[in-house]
Amino acid sequence: MTIKKVADLGVEFTEYKAEANARMDALEKKIDEGIGKLDASIKAMKEESDAKFEELKQLILGSQSTHVDPGPQITKAAAKATPYVPPTL
């Protein structure tokens, strides 16, 4: 009778081991799929971030090239006061 119980336990253990392996394989597959989706999501976010960075950079560089000059710059020579000479009649 003891040999039969040991044999039954051996069969049950083999079935349990096969079931546990199947569950672990399924879990590993789900984890791999999740990591794949996460990697794809990270890649898409990076591409979007890079595109927005380039757009912002172009806006900044573009605003510098369209900067309007406020007027002529006064040089030291032009800023010197010259004495007033009345017109001759």
Secondary structure, 3 states (H helix, E strand, C coil): CHHHHHHHHHHHHHHHHHHHHHHHHHHHHHHHHHHHHHHHHHHHHHHHHHHHHHHHHHHHHHHHHCCCCCCCCCCHHHHCCCCCCCCCC
